[in-house]
Amino acid sequence: MPDYDFSQVDAAIIDGQANAGRVFRDVLIRLGFRRVELFDQVKAAAGLLTAAMPDLVLVDADGEPAEAFQFIRALRNEPSVPNPFAGIIVTTWTPTPALLTRVTNVGGDDLLLKPASPKQVRDRVVSLIESRKGFVVTADYTGPDRRKSPREGALVPVLDAPNTLRLKATGQWTQSGARLLLNDAIAAVTTQKRLRAGIQVAFLVEFALPGLARPAPDRMSIDHVGRIGGFVDDLLRRLDQEGDHAPIEAVAHALKALAGTVRAAAESGPVSADDRDQLQSLSRALMRAVDPDRPLEAMVREVSSAVAGYRSRLEQIAQAKAAGAAGNGTDNTGAPSAPPAAAGPAPATLPAG
């Protein structure tokens, strides 16, 4: 194993259990880390999101799980974070498959079980140096690529994200060089966020349209339309100060306003054909405005393929639930089983990292 030099590496530990936090700090100091900051709660570490981000962050998931995962998501996705590519290790006393899923979904690099030996901590740090995954960027995710295979219809490139931990530990660090790498990578993330937001909004519209045409629009379609405004807002705040973004802004504001109108109408009855057509037209106009160099037909095909893939997964889930209920002779509540309803998971996000 290479003899890494951690004398330039900075770390932060967020852990409400004082003893556990001190143990991790002592291990990192013995490894030779230059500076290790210890925070006893997430809100005390909020300054990291706007100050000089450390190269490695250890975050406890047990004391304040909601706040911990919100912090990680903000670190990865907020435009103002100086280094959204910092290594993140989540720590816990009670690892579960659900916790691992949450770590993955917010962009964490690893999950470490407490109590951890000095060797286990060092092995995880070395893993971040030697074998860290490339990053993927979607409308609402930035982080290591954990896909076993790309989602159907998804055209999400893998970004070779700057790894300041590796640069420092291997003696390749220079302040100016690292800043250049970070600036270039952040610019690439910003561009991808805009592009993926355009695709995501079109996906939500295309998925919702059949349900909105029903005499009584279904809940899932209404919820998908309700998510459009959030993605539009995120796209708008990622527009830089350079260039003429007036066409994007005009379409985005019109689309957000119409989505609100459509959602309100769908809560009490059918949505008019004119509104549905206009919603689709504006979503495609937004894709074209955000990514004028790519043929609209190609983007429409990507969205259509993703919607078809998502509908297929919903059908598989419904069939599995129906088969399980039929095998027990009951539904999930213990009542006699009935024909499965057209139910599914929470509103989709395209495509997940």
Secondary structure, 3 states (H helix, E strand, C coil): CCCCCCCCCEEEEECCCHHHHHHHHHHHHHHCCCEEEEECCCHHHHHHHCCCCCCEEEEECCCCHHHHHHHHHHHHHCCCCCCCCCEEEEEECCCCHHHHHHHHHHCCCEEEECCCCHHHHHHHHHHHHHCCCCEEECCCCEEECCCCCCCCCCCCCEECCCCHHHHHHCCCCCHHHHHHHHHHHHHHHHHHHHHHHHHHHHHHHHHHHHHHCCCCCCHHHHHHHHCHHHHHHHHHHCCCCCCCCHHHHHHHHHHHHHHHHHHHHHCCCCCCHHHHHHHHHHHHHHHHHHCCCCCHHHHHHHHHHHHHHHHHHHHHHHHHHHHHHHHHCECCCCCECCCCCCCCCCCCCCCCC
